[in-house]
Structure formats: C-alpha cells, structure tokens
C-alpha cells in the first residue's frame, strides 16, 4: 500500500463520516497500513461522563467506528454489507483530556465473519481500553 492509496483511503473514511455519529464525536481516521486502521477522538466535555472522565460508551463508539471502517477498507464492500454483531470492551484506565487513538487489527478474517482486536491508547501510548468486535459480511442483493 503506497502513500497515495493510504491518503485516498483516509480521505474516503473521513468523507463518509459527515453527518454521522463519527462527526458528532469528532472521530478522525488518521493512519492506515496493510492490516490496520487507526482513528483518533478528542477527549473533551462533549464525550465526558458527569465526573469529567471519558465516557466508556464514547470509547466503545470509537472502537466500533474504527473496526467497521477497517472492514470496509479490507473487505469486498462492492458485493457485501458490513454489520457489527457483537462488541465487548474492557476499560483499564481513565482519561480526562487530550486524544485517544483506536487501532483496529484482524484477529480473524473470514469470508462471512471477522473478529477485530481494537486497542485504545492515550497520547503517551498507555492502554486505556481493549475492545473485541465481531463483524459480518452480508451479500448485497441484485
């Protein structure tokens, strides 16, 4: 994957985020490689829980967004719809501000189901959350 194709992929991922939850949470796709996709999200009061820490639900939304986008990047979306089946998150550290980064990598790349490992880290690369996402590829009709 050359730098032009990486740039094109990131631009496409960010473009389809307009008027969606990803735009609401200010999620931005920022790095792609041969087997991973990374997105970042600012930690501001917009994504805080009442006591001023990053809300776990916002981290899960970030993880599902980057995992689903990665499915679109690495699977045949011309012939398949990608949908989430299951998500499980373990939050291990709190964050008050800055950015968090979610990196989606395949655990299993099946023709029908895919299993993603998504690690969320802070700006110092400290682990914040570990998420497992299962997606399914559904054939498009006609």
ROVODO-59965 format. One line per field, with one value per residue: residue number from 1; residue in one letter; chain; x, y, z of N, C-alpha, C in turn. Coordinates in steps of 0.05 Angstrom, whole numbers, plus 5000, padded with zeros to 4 digits. Example, Ala and Ser with C-alpha at 12.3 -4.5 7.8 and 13.67 -1.06 7.14 Angstrom:
BEGIN
n: 1, 2 .
res: A, S .
chain: A, A .
n_u: 5264, 5257 .
n_v: 4886, 4955 .
n_w: 5156, 5142 .
ca_u: 5246, 5273 .
ca_v: 4910, 4979 .
ca_w: 5156, 5143 .
c_u: 5264, 5258 .
c_v: 4934, 5001 .
c_w: 5156, 5157 .
***
This chain:
BEGIN
n: 1, 2, 3, 4, 5, 6, 7, 8, 9, 10, 11, 12, 13, 14, 15, 16, 17, 18, 19, 20, 21, 22, 23, 24, 25, 26, 27, 28, 29, 30, 31, 32, 33, 34, 35, 36, 37, 38, 39, 40, 41, 42, 43, 44, 45, 46, 47, 48, 49, 50, 51, 52, 53, 54, 55, 56, 57, 58, 59, 60, 61, 62, 63, 64, 65, 66, 67, 68, 69, 70, 71, 72, 73, 74, 75, 76, 77, 78, 79, 80, 81, 82, 83, 84, 85, 86, 87, 88, 89, 90, 91, 92, 93, 94, 95, 96, 97, 98, 99, 100, 101, 102, 103, 104, 105, 106, 107, 108, 109, 110, 111, 112, 113, 114, 115, 116, 117, 118, 119, 120, 121, 122, 123, 124, 125, 126, 127, 128, 129, 130, 131, 132, 133, 134, 135, 136, 137, 138, 139, 140, 141, 142 .
res: X, X, X, X, X, X, X, X, X, X, X, X, X, X, X, X, X, X, X, X, X, X, X, X, X, X, X, X, X, X, X, X, X, X, X, X, X, X, X, X, X, X, X, X, X, X, X, X, X, X, X, X, X, X, X, X, X, X, X, X, X, X, X, X, X, X, X, X, X, X, X, X, X, X, X, X, X, X, X, X, X, X, X, X, X, X, X, X, X, X, X, X, X, X, X, X, X, X, X, X, X, X, X, X, X, X, X, X, X, X, X, X, X, X, X, X, X, X, X, X, X, X, X, X, X, X, X, X, X, X, X, X, X, X, X, X, X, X, X, X, X, X .
chain: A, A, A, A, A, A, A, A, A, A, A, A, A, A, A, A, A, A, A, A, A, A, A, A, A, A, A, A, A, A, A, A, A, A, A, A, A, A, A, A, A, A, A, A, A, A, A, A, A, A, A, A, A, A, A, A, A, A, A, A, A, A, A, A, A, A, A, A, A, A, A, A, A, A, A, A, A, A, A, A, A, A, A, A, A, A, A, A, A, A, A, A, A, A, A, A, A, A, A, A, A, A, A, A, A, A, A, A, A, A, A, A, A, A, A, A, A, A, A, A, A, A, A, A, A, A, A, A, A, A, A, A, A, A, A, A, A, A, A, A, A, A .
n_u: 5017, 5016, 5035, 4999, 4953, 4942, 4930, 4885, 4849, 4843, 4820, 4772, 4748, 4742, 4709, 4659, 4641, 4614, 4558, 4544, 4549, 4604, 4623, 4597, 4623, 4673, 4710, 4767, 4797, 4863, 4909, 4931, 4949, 4977, 4948, 4918, 4878, 4875, 4842, 4828, 4803, 4781, 4786, 4741, 4695, 4649, 4649, 4653, 4636, 4591, 4628, 4674, 4709, 4729, 4676, 4656, 4622, 4631, 4683, 4672, 4640, 4678, 4713, 4679, 4669, 4720, 4733, 4691, 4699, 4750, 4736, 4708, 4751, 4786, 4756, 4711, 4671, 4641, 4608, 4587, 4552, 4574, 4565, 4560, 4564, 4575, 4603, 4653, 4681, 4737, 4754, 4811, 4838, 4831, 4815, 4821, 4830, 4859, 4876, 4849, 4868, 4849, 4865, 4851, 4857, 4859, 4838, 4814, 4800, 4751, 4709, 4655, 4648, 4684, 4735, 4757, 4811, 4816, 4854, 4854, 4889, 4924, 4953, 5005, 5014, 4993, 4954, 4885, 4835, 4811, 4782, 4739, 4712, 4662, 4646, 4602, 4597, 4550, 4517, 4503, 4441, 4421 .
n_v: 4977, 5041, 5110, 5145, 5113, 5103, 5155, 5166, 5126, 5143, 5194, 5179, 5150, 5190, 5225, 5197, 5200, 5246, 5280, 5239, 5195, 5192, 5241, 5274, 5258, 5275, 5240, 5220, 5189, 5169, 5140, 5087, 5021, 4960, 4922, 4946, 4998, 5064, 5109, 5173, 5208, 5267, 5282, 5313, 5356, 5342, 5287, 5268, 5234, 5250, 5261, 5282, 5249, 5210, 5180, 5112, 5092, 5126, 5110, 5058, 5070, 5095, 5051, 5014, 5044, 5049, 4996, 4978, 5012, 4994, 4943, 4957, 4977, 4933, 4891, 4862, 4908, 4921, 4879, 4864, 4880, 4908, 4892, 4903, 4851, 4836, 4867, 4877, 4907, 4925, 4969, 5000, 5044, 5113, 5174, 5245, 5287, 5311, 5266, 5204, 5143, 5094, 5030, 4985, 4917, 4855, 4795, 4750, 4737, 4721, 4696, 4706, 4721, 4767, 4780, 4829, 4861, 4915, 4965, 5017, 5075, 5127, 5193, 5184, 5132, 5096, 5042, 5046, 5022, 4957, 4927, 4880, 4865, 4837, 4828, 4821, 4799, 4812, 4788, 4832, 4844, 4831 .
n_w: 5000, 4979, 4993, 4968, 4961, 5014, 5032, 5001, 5021, 5075, 5067, 5043, 5084, 5123, 5095, 5089, 5140, 5150, 5178, 5214, 5272, 5280, 5262, 5300, 5347, 5334, 5311, 5276, 5221, 5217, 5205, 5163, 5148, 5119, 5146, 5186, 5217, 5241, 5285, 5313, 5372, 5402, 5472, 5506, 5543, 5514, 5507, 5558, 5619, 5675, 5717, 5694, 5666, 5608, 5576, 5578, 5539, 5496, 5483, 5465, 5421, 5389, 5381, 5354, 5309, 5284, 5276, 5242, 5199, 5183, 5166, 5120, 5091, 5084, 5064, 5015, 4996, 4953, 4940, 4988, 5049, 5110, 5177, 5248, 5297, 5350, 5408, 5456, 5512, 5552, 5599, 5623, 5642, 5660, 5626, 5620, 5585, 5522, 5468, 5446, 5416, 5371, 5349, 5300, 5287, 5251, 5282, 5263, 5196, 5164, 5110, 5119, 5174, 5216, 5263, 5305, 5339, 5380, 5404, 5449, 5462, 5498, 5488, 5505, 5491, 5528, 5550, 5547, 5537, 5517, 5463, 5433, 5372, 5332, 5265, 5208, 5141, 5095, 5038, 4983, 4952, 4885 .
ca_u: 5000, 5033, 5025, 4976, 4929, 4936, 4917, 4858, 4832, 4836, 4802, 4746, 4736, 4733, 4687, 4634, 4634, 4598, 4530, 4542, 4559, 4633, 4627, 4588, 4645, 4698, 4728, 4781, 4814, 4888, 4931, 4923, 4971, 4968, 4930, 4907, 4867, 4875, 4826, 4832, 4780, 4789, 4773, 4731, 4670, 4628, 4650, 4657, 4614, 4587, 4651, 4695, 4726, 4719, 4654, 4661, 4606, 4645, 4705, 4660, 4632, 4703, 4723, 4662, 4672, 4745, 4731, 4673, 4713, 4771, 4723, 4703, 4777, 4800, 4738, 4698, 4646, 4625, 4589, 4578, 4548, 4588, 4549, 4571, 4549, 4580, 4625, 4659, 4702, 4748, 4766, 4832, 4849, 4814, 4827, 4806, 4833, 4877, 4865, 4852, 4873, 4839, 4878, 4837, 4873, 4845, 4844, 4805, 4789, 4735, 4692, 4630, 4652, 4711, 4740, 4776, 4822, 4819, 4866, 4851, 4911, 4924, 4975, 5030, 5012, 4985, 4930, 4861, 4814, 4815, 4756, 4736, 4689, 4656, 4630, 4593, 4595, 4524, 4516, 4484, 4422, 4418 .
ca_v: 5000, 5064, 5133, 5156, 5097, 5108, 5181, 5162, 5111, 5160, 5215, 5167, 5143, 5215, 5237, 5184, 5205, 5270, 5277, 5214, 5195, 5197, 5270, 5284, 5252, 5286, 5218, 5224, 5167, 5183, 5123, 5061, 5004, 4937, 4905, 4961, 5025, 5079, 5133, 5187, 5223, 5286, 5278, 5339, 5353, 5331, 5258, 5261, 5227, 5273, 5268, 5294, 5229, 5200, 5161, 5086, 5089, 5140, 5093, 5036, 5081, 5098, 5025, 5003, 5060, 5043, 4968, 4977, 5025, 4976, 4922, 4969, 4981, 4908, 4870, 4868, 4922, 4923, 4857, 4857, 4900, 4900, 4899, 4893, 4830, 4836, 4883, 4874, 4926, 4926, 4995, 4995, 5069, 5136, 5197, 5270, 5306, 5302, 5249, 5175, 5130, 5066, 5015, 4960, 4896, 4830, 4770, 4730, 4750, 4701, 4706, 4714, 4736, 4777, 4787, 4851, 4870, 4944, 4976, 5046, 5085, 5156, 5206, 5172, 5104, 5080, 5028, 5056, 5003, 4936, 4921, 4859, 4870, 4817, 4838, 4801, 4808, 4802, 4793, 4851, 4832, 4843 .
ca_w: 5000, 4977, 5008, 4954, 4967, 5042, 5034, 4989, 5040, 5098, 5058, 5038, 5110, 5136, 5080, 5094, 5168, 5152, 5187, 5228, 5299, 5279, 5262, 5326, 5367, 5323, 5305, 5251, 5213, 5214, 5195, 5153, 5139, 5104, 5162, 5209, 5213, 5266, 5286, 5339, 5381, 5424, 5497, 5514, 5557, 5496, 5510, 5586, 5637, 5693, 5735, 5679, 5653, 5583, 5579, 5566, 5515, 5474, 5474, 5450, 5395, 5374, 5373, 5333, 5284, 5270, 5267, 5219, 5176, 5175, 5150, 5094, 5077, 5078, 5054, 4989, 5001, 4928, 4940, 5015, 5070, 5135, 5201, 5273, 5310, 5379, 5417, 5485, 5519, 5579, 5604, 5643, 5652, 5655, 5612, 5624, 5562, 5501, 5448, 5448, 5390, 5369, 5327, 5294, 5273, 5249, 5296, 5244, 5172, 5150, 5088, 5130, 5199, 5221, 5291, 5307, 5364, 5378, 5428, 5452, 5477, 5500, 5473, 5514, 5484, 5550, 5544, 5560, 5534, 5497, 5452, 5413, 5355, 5312, 5243, 5189, 5113, 5084, 5009, 4972, 4933, 4858 .
c_u: 5018, 5020, 5001, 4951, 4922, 4920, 4888, 4839, 4824, 4816, 4774, 4732, 4726, 4710, 4660, 4625, 4617, 4569, 4525, 4551, 4589, 4638, 4619, 4610, 4672, 4719, 4741, 4799, 4841, 4912, 4920, 4948, 4960, 4949, 4919, 4896, 4867, 4858, 4832, 4806, 4789, 4773, 4766, 4706, 4647, 4627, 4655, 4632, 4612, 4611, 4676, 4715, 4713, 4699, 4661, 4646, 4618, 4669, 4695, 4651, 4657, 4713, 4706, 4665, 4698, 4745, 4714, 4686, 4735, 4759, 4717, 4729, 4788, 4782, 4725, 4671, 4629, 4603, 4577, 4572, 4562, 4570, 4563, 4552, 4551, 4604, 4628, 4683, 4711, 4763, 4786, 4844, 4830, 4830, 4809, 4807, 4853, 4862, 4868, 4853, 4864, 4851, 4864, 4855, 4857, 4856, 4837, 4791, 4775, 4719, 4666, 4633, 4681, 4712, 4763, 4786, 4827, 4830, 4863, 4873, 4909, 4948, 5003, 5032, 5006, 4958, 4907, 4838, 4822, 4787, 4758, 4710, 4686, 4638, 4623, 4591, 4570, 4523, 4495, 4466, 4423, 4439 .
c_v: 5025, 5088, 5146, 5140, 5100, 5134, 5180, 5148, 5128, 5182, 5203, 5160, 5168, 5228, 5224, 5188, 5230, 5264, 5250, 5217, 5201, 5227, 5283, 5281, 5263, 5264, 5223, 5200, 5179, 5166, 5097, 5047, 4979, 4919, 4919, 4987, 5039, 5104, 5147, 5203, 5242, 5280, 5306, 5335, 5340, 5300, 5249, 5250, 5249, 5280, 5277, 5275, 5220, 5178, 5135, 5082, 5103, 5124, 5069, 5046, 5086, 5071, 5013, 5018, 5052, 5014, 4964, 4990, 5007, 4953, 4932, 4972, 4954, 4886, 4880, 4882, 4927, 4902, 4850, 4882, 4890, 4910, 4888, 4872, 4832, 4854, 4879, 4892, 4923, 4952, 4992, 5021, 5092, 5158, 5221, 5288, 5295, 5287, 5220, 5164, 5102, 5053, 4989, 4942, 4870, 4810, 4747, 4744, 4728, 4713, 4717, 4731, 4744, 4784, 4807, 4855, 4900, 4954, 5006, 5056, 5116, 5167, 5196, 5142, 5085, 5068, 5039, 5036, 4982, 4928, 4898, 4864, 4847, 4830, 4815, 4814, 4795, 4808, 4815, 4837, 4847, 4860 .
c_w: 5000, 4991, 4995, 4960, 4996, 5046, 5024, 5008, 5063, 5090, 5054, 5065, 5124, 5122, 5086, 5123, 5171, 5160, 5200, 5257, 5300, 5278, 5288, 5347, 5358, 5319, 5277, 5245, 5205, 5204, 5186, 5144, 5125, 5119, 5186, 5199, 5240, 5263, 5313, 5345, 5403, 5449, 5508, 5530, 5541, 5500, 5539, 5598, 5658, 5710, 5720, 5666, 5627, 5588, 5565, 5541, 5491, 5464, 5458, 5422, 5378, 5364, 5351, 5307, 5270, 5261, 5242, 5195, 5166, 5158, 5122, 5077, 5067, 5067, 5028, 4993, 4976, 4928, 4967, 5032, 5095, 5158, 5226, 5285, 5340, 5385, 5447, 5491, 5548, 5582, 5627, 5654, 5644, 5641, 5616, 5599, 5542, 5479, 5456, 5419, 5391, 5344, 5324, 5278, 5273, 5269, 5277, 5221, 5156, 5127, 5098, 5155, 5202, 5251, 5292, 5336, 5361, 5405, 5427, 5471, 5479, 5485, 5481, 5508, 5507, 5544, 5561, 5560, 5513, 5489, 5432, 5398, 5335, 5290, 5225, 5162, 5102, 5055, 5002, 4952, 4907, 4850 .
***
